């Protein structure tokens, strides 16, 4: 763990401890992440203003070296009518934060005891209005007048002030990872017991995200204009991981949909923090299964990836049989389990030359009825390319083992690669972890597509057909380890040595007991009777 990660975790711990005295973890996460995001935009504003002023020769670098100096310089030139427009033009930012509304300015108000929540609330509204298309309604979930913050306006004011002070040491630019994603994962990991079983429902652990995005981008590393789609995007971690593998990262087109508004806003924040331009992010807040999206613009993608909620209920209305996403399969995923509905939605939006990866529970591999019919049709079409079994206990939302199913449309053959990755993890608390070595082994097995005893097997279509289209991994990858042969001679020797040791210990105990004495007649008789048991 690097120092910067320790810094992020320590700051999050401090801020969470301030808030957890009045509210549950699920609530204070919205406040913490919202304020972290605002601090990032504010710090970026002061940094950009300082750079603009030094580039134009208005100021020396030594004059804007500290946060306070940057704040003072930004306010001086922003408030001056003669320099205001030139400063903003040279900064060339997608949003505007006024000098009096920067995080640094608020910290000074807190120190001077003049801070008011109304100032921060107005700052949020001004920021959203400075670029409504990019930032509109982004802070709707940060209710600064909620009773969860305290029973009185003053207590609410004091609590937010304390949280902002706790976040003050955080330098987001020094953090090399997915800042909001890492913060989200840390808060879930440390406060999951307070947040309930579904704490991680909207977040895919980085290890799984890394493996999945590595797979769906394979072969496209040097492609410009790569398009990625996640119809159950959560915090956006899967989409953003694509940047690790595509060389022309600035040309990636991101498409994502999320049903929960607060999590949709988190994904938007994540995109902005990672510098994804407004023209390259296409995010939507709606129910993926209820109505198809996207439908009126780009509709198929180089990569489709998702980690949908497992066995989610959905309407399964008969009208969906005429929906082009599902109509080719003759049946619908059952009402109680939407797993195949999510899968077919994603597959519908996959380019004929693309790759899709989806995380699902093991049940999709062997459940019958409608799911069995859909699975058989997918196999007959040759769409199921690989099934990778993942270890148990690596998700925050469930302890059950899961799989990654990889699908392709345009490929020769109908064989399926099975990989048993159930043992590829390092045990941890509260979750198990896929290490870099585990991920590399699973990815290499996927790429090599060869049989490896007790680990992976390429099954022919005929082999799968003989198994009645059941894809349960143990049917294809035998991990049984026979018991080692017993050496009877060695066993007899060990038993004889053990018996000798027992006899020696009994003799030693008997000798010690014989040294015991007592003047009580009854006790003396009981002792003698006890000694006879050893003789």
LUMVOVO-218260 format. One record per residue (C-alpha): residue in one letter; x, y, z. Coordinates in steps of 0.001 Angstrom, whole numbers, plus 500000, padded with zeros to 6 digits. Layout:
REM LUMVOVO-218260
AXYZ
...
//
This chain:
REM LUMVOVO-218260
X500000500000500000
X501446503360498989
X501579506469501155
X499003508218498980
X496524505357499487
X497128505495503220
X496447509204503041
X493156508650501210
X492093505969503667
X493071507989506724
X491165511041505512
X488116508914504713
X488288507289508126
X488478510662509842
X485569512095507859
X483459508969508367
X484049509048512110
X482736512615512188
X479511511639510414
X478762508196511801
X477827509708515158
X474576510976513635
X473831508818510560
X474240505399508988
X477111504554506660
X474885504375503571
X473919508021504149
X477272509536505008
X478868507979501932
X476781510325499753
X478037513331501742
X481676512208501816
X481903511425498100
X480029514597497127
X482354516783499180
X485444514945497917
X484297515626494372
X483657519306495086
X487101519608496677
X488663518072493575
X486987520595491248
X487878523442493595
X491543522410493861
X491641522028490080
X490249525547489694
X492961527118491876
X495687525054490236
X494540526041486734
X494218529708487692
X497751529716489134
X499100528068485988
X497313530587483773
X498678533543485756
X502254532255485646
X502024531373481939
X500949534920481101
X503634536434483330
X501140538062485672
X502689536270488660
X505808534306489608
X505546530645490558
X506794531473494059
X503794533788494508
X501274530958493985
X503097528060495621
X500621527458498454
X496886526879498426
X496282530160500267
X498409532104497749
X496528530551494846
X493227531426496470
X494275535054496985
X495606535395493424
X492504533806491907
X490229536160493859
X492280539241492925
X492155538604489182
X488622537144489149
X487139540148491001
X488942542698488814
X486675543616485835
X489755544341483695
X491240540849484115
X488177538682484828
X487350537606481265
X490968537089480246
X491591534885483295
X488606532637482629
X489465532417478934
X493040531378479677
X491839528821482243
X489517527248479619
X487618525024482049
X484298523196481622
X482917524752484797
X483387527774487043
X483779528036490821
X483793531548492225
X486739532464494495
X484518532866497549
X483085529381496964
X486310527402496671
X486966524675499219
X489928526709500460
X487718529766501011
X485234527657502952
X488019526305505168
X488981529887506016
X485344530669506872
X485288527601509115
X488465528763510841
X486994532273511256
X483690530778512462
X481716532530509705
X480877529433507639
X477206528903506782
X475665525919505001
X473761528323502760
X477109529369501244
X477991525772500363
X474499525107499058
X474730528140496779
X478183526983495664
X476725523631494583
X473925525327492631
X476312527813490954
X478659525014489936
X475820522974488413
X474515526008486513
X477965526853485146
X477642523773482897
X474156522297483207
X474746519637480531
X477768518231482347
X476988519011485987
X473222519503486254
X471624517972489393
X474935516434490424
X474545517365494105
X470856516555494497
X471652513781496986
X473734516027499231
X470934517398501415
X472634520003503594
X469525520591505685
X468717516991506509
X467934516079510115
X470458513263509669
X473147515924510024
X471770517076513363
X468565518241515060
X469256521978514657
X470627524182511851
X473689524985513973
X474495521328514577
X474065520611510869
X476374523514510086
X478996522310512576
X478924518710511331
X479533519635507678
X482275522036508782
X483962519215510707
X483716516894507706
X485267519501505405
X488130519994507843
X488679516237507932
X488836516169504114
X491140519203503900
X494468517234503831
X493346515147500840
X495280515842497644
X493368514034494927
X495912514811492223
X498526512774494087
X496321509689494051
X497122507480491079
X494050505255491213
X490317505607490704
X489793508192493465
X486048507956493969
X486100504242493186
X488844503616495734
X487028505783498265
X483780503927497603
X485487500533497964
X487222501600501178
X484024502891502770
X482128499740501810
X484910497480503058
X485206499162506431
X481582499941507129
X479747497128505329
X478322495842508602
X476604499216509054
X475414499383505460
X473726496001505138
X474205493041502828
X473880495075499627
X476611497564500514
X478563496818497347
X475650496358495000
X476745499241492810
X480472498642492837
X482658495998491168
X485913495321493071
X488958496547491168
X490417493061490780
X487329491741488988
X487007494964487017
X490624494640485883
X490196491046484667
X486904491762482915
X488050494900481104
X491332493225480101
X489301490486478433
X486823492701476557
X489562495038475259
X491870492217474140
X492904492758470517
X491685496361470479
X494530497973472394
X495647500145469460
X492164500964468166
X491067504613468081
X487478505489468814
X486941502378470925
X483376502209472298
X482470500642475648
X479009500051477108
X477926499116480628
X474117498862481002
X474396498444484799
X477301500805485358
X477036501521489090
X479881503878489996
X481454503548486537
X484513501572487640
X484216499004484843
X483965501647482135
X486882503656483491
X489107500575483673
X488984500376479874
X491465503290479871
X494164500965481218
X494253498931478014
X493328501269475136
X496338503284473957
X494265506191472614
X492422506681475896
X491153510142474921
X489247508653471985
X487229506132474025
X483460506595473868
X481754505647477144
X478119504580477260
X476518503638480556
X473143503353482248
X472254503177485947
X468869502922487641
X469773504524490995
X470118508300490698
X472707508781493447
X474935506086491917
X474413507515488430
X475681510843489785
X478658509065491329
X479544507664487898
X479287511156486410
X481648512484489097
X484044509635488385
X484114510471484669
X484854514136485376
X487616513370487894
X489258511149485277
X489195513958482747
X486731512300480361
X485449515027478076
X481749515796478003
X481537514723474361
X482941511261475155
X480622510333478032
X477077509231477336
X475457508306480632
X471794507652481266
X469681507369484431
X466949504768483820
X465904501109484113
X467927499142481569
X465423496290481208
X462266498401481149
X463157500339478011
X466006499793475592
X468799502368475577
X470581503576473532
X468094503315470699
X468309506558468716
X472089506974468376
X475034504582468428
X473506501245469378
X476315498676469181
X479739498693470779
X483218497189470626
X482933496058474222
X479970495374476484
X480661494717480158
X478488494534483230
X478053493276486751
X474256493428487105
X472384492731490362
X472170488959490678
X468805487226490212
X467002490567490193
X463210490523489828
X461728492101486701
X458312492301485052
X458923489690482293
X455856491176480618
X454790489182477548
X455204492313475468
X458959491850475776
X458650488815473458
X458359491371470634
X461326493395471905
X464242492877469474
X466553492334472458
X464688489159473426
X462507488139470471
X465012485702468901
X464888483390471905
X461160482620472103
X461051482859475894
X461852485445478549
X464024485239481616
X461782484352484592
X460277487122486721
X462304486054489750
X465670486017487934
X466556488698485372
X470114487402484815
X469501486339481210
X467474489491480525
X470547491569481364
X472740489244479313
X470535489408476209
X470239493185476496
X474026493522476514
X474490490989473715
X471994492876471545
X474230495967471771
X477484494132470964
X479146494674467600
X479530491506465523
X483294491756466028
X483194492805469676
X483523491038473024
X481107490983475937
X481883490065479540
X479243489735482262
X479484488694485917
X476697486322486943
X475850483733489608
X476599480059488860
X472887479306488499
X472827480638484928
X475031477708483942
X472595474935484843
X469112476246485685
X466422474825483403
X463022475949482066
X463185479292480202
X466805479884481214
X467770476480479844
X466139477287476507
X467919480643476262
X471259479036477180
X470793476322474539
X469986478892471852
X473084480926472774
X475236477799472522
X473712476753469194
X474495480211467823
X478068479920469119
X477762483100471184
X479108481724474488
X482891481879474164
X484169481250477700
X483018480602481270
X485433481663484022
X484670480582487559
X485629483190490184
X486426482571493874
X483802482957496573
X483834485976498853
X485331488599496531
X482239490832496291
X480841493090498993
X477232492335498079
X477417488538498235
X479619485712499467
X478542483279496760
X480967482290493985
X480319483955490648
X481393483574487034
X482445485754484146
X480693484681480961
X482387485904477793
X480335486176474606
X481216486823470978
X478977486944467915
X481161486481464860
X483603483623465441
X484362480215463962
X483176477185465905
X480892476697468870
X483341475378471451
X483441476887474966
X486455477480477178
X485926476599480840
X488292477956483488
X488037476994487149
X489419480040488964
X487840479160492312
X491233478738493966
X492794481866492418
X492621484208495401
X494295485374498581
X492164485063501684
X491412488351503408
X489025490211505698
X486321491077505007
X486730489989501360
X488979487597499493
X491132489163496783
X492261488349493272
X495922489337493189
X497789490577490122
X499254487069489738
X495776485499489945
X494446487906487322
X497398487233485013
X496940483465485258
X493224483675484475
X493770486108481594
X496588484031480076
X494424480914480245
X491669482851478471
X494063484017475746
X495845480667475266
X492549478753475067
X494189475377475753
X493478472508478108
X495312472531481432
X494740469688483853
X492432470611486744
X492289474263485630
X490805474753482161
X489275472818479266
X488001473664475786
X484748471740475380
X483381470955471925
X479765471695471071
X479111467942470907
X480495467516474435
X478212470270475700
X475275468769473827
X475899465418475529
X475623467267478859
X472171468597477865
X473633472116477498
X474491472220481180
X477543474468481610
X478342473707485244
X482120473999485387
X482849470728487288
X481327468813484346
X484214470005482179
X487096470744484560
X487823467863486952
X489509469263490048
X489250466046492070
X492456465256493957
X492804461540494922
X493858460689498456
X497570459804498619
X498426456077499030
X498975455026502611
X502316453360503436
X501209450642505894
X504749449914506999
X505344453547507885
X501929453748509565
X502699450673511749
X506006452235512752
X504317455535513724
X501623453692515732
X504273451664517610
X506193454835518447
X502987456498519641
X502108453519521861
X505574453543523381
X505240457247524158
X501810456696525763
X503195453900527964
X506117456059529052
X503789458933529928
X501484456612531914
X504427455243533934
X505592458775534699
X502100459801535790
X501741456668537982
X505028457403539735
X503871460941540489
X500516459719541835
X502219457197544174
X504005460085545863
X500693461567546974
X499828461081550685
X496877461851552976
X495846461244556613
X492189460956555660
X491218457255555580
X488515457570552909
X490713459687550639
X493585457236551061
X491321454335549974
X490001456324546969
X493573457124545937
X494578453460546082
X491536452469543996
X492479455151541447
X496090453886541274
X494877450358540526
X493349451678537304
X496851452468535971
X498534449219537137
//
